[in-house]
Amino acid sequence: MWDILRNLHIYALKVNCEVVTQITFPNFPGIALRGGFGVALKNSVCIMKQHKYCIECPLVTMCVYAIIFETPNIKPSEKMSQSEYIPHPFALTPLFDYPVQFEKGDTFTFKFSLFGDAFKYFPNILHAFMELGEKGIGIKRGRFTIKSIHDYASNSIIYNGETIQLSDLKAFSCCNNDYISDTLEISFLTPCKIKSNGKYQKYVDIETIIKNIRRKIEIISYFFENNPVIVDISNIDFNSIHCVSQDIRLEFIERYSKRRNQKMPLSGYKGKAIFSGNVESIYPLLKIGEIINIGNNTSFGFGAIQVV
């Protein structure tokens, strides 16, 4: 299963920030971080601001903002042919608890994952986050600076506050091919919003999670790699994998959508679940899920998991 990563380029970064003026996150911070990032990215690269929607712009296929943040489905293809938008080529995950108020001198960290060809826009993305730090975020528009950026897996320094070392950023890989334990624990660090049979789940179902990761890997490779990957899970016997226990709670969040000009409710489950049995067969896909997040709204930071 690790062979998937030979044709799949996923990059994950830890962005370490220092607070300059008080920052308050009364709600799930991924919403403010993602929204602020989008505004900053558009302001820094868009030269056709007279167009309200990216799809109307003649530069839509060349614009970093449209490619990274709006992702209109310009040329409907075999996959997602009926969708107006394709998934984002990134996931943004706050790595701190909420609600929270940071004071001057405090630090906070978030994870930022990039998929496939989107990696080449990293300088634009870094600039957008630096601009967001200058403009401010949260209720009081608190400001921050980016102190450093590290490779999520190796912890190599990619940005030290002054210079960028992209050569030290490696696509995600994992050497642990031999998972020998017969138990596995999944922590759902941020709300997990995952659908099965047309309904969002209120409990952990491992088969649905694995199928969701498979679908996301195939979508990433199709839209952002130009080298479609087919993930074969036919050898996984889900009947041999049992949920020993799960401690799950639903969390409800509200966000305002500028595109729809309305408040939108979001929900998902958080907590932990322990599985036993033939967990070795699902371990590789779950480790990839750690990097790309699972379920819906991953660009906000939903669906962050940790597998041990």
Secondary structure, DSSP 8 states (H G I E B T S, - for coil): -GGGGGS--EEEEEEEEEESS-EEESS-HHHHHHHHHHHHHHHHH-S-TT-SSGGG-TTTTT-HHIIIII-B-SS--STTTT-SB---SEEEEE-S-SSEEE-TT-EEEEEEEEEGGGGGGHHHHHHHHHHHHHH-BTTTTB-EEEEEEEETTT--EEE-SS-B-GGG-------------SEEEEEEEEEE--EETTEE-SS--HHHHHHHHHHHHHHHHHHHTSS------TT--GGGEEEEEEEEEEEEEEEEETTTTEEEEEEEEEEEEEEEESGGGTHHHHHHHHHH--SS-GGGTTT-EEE-
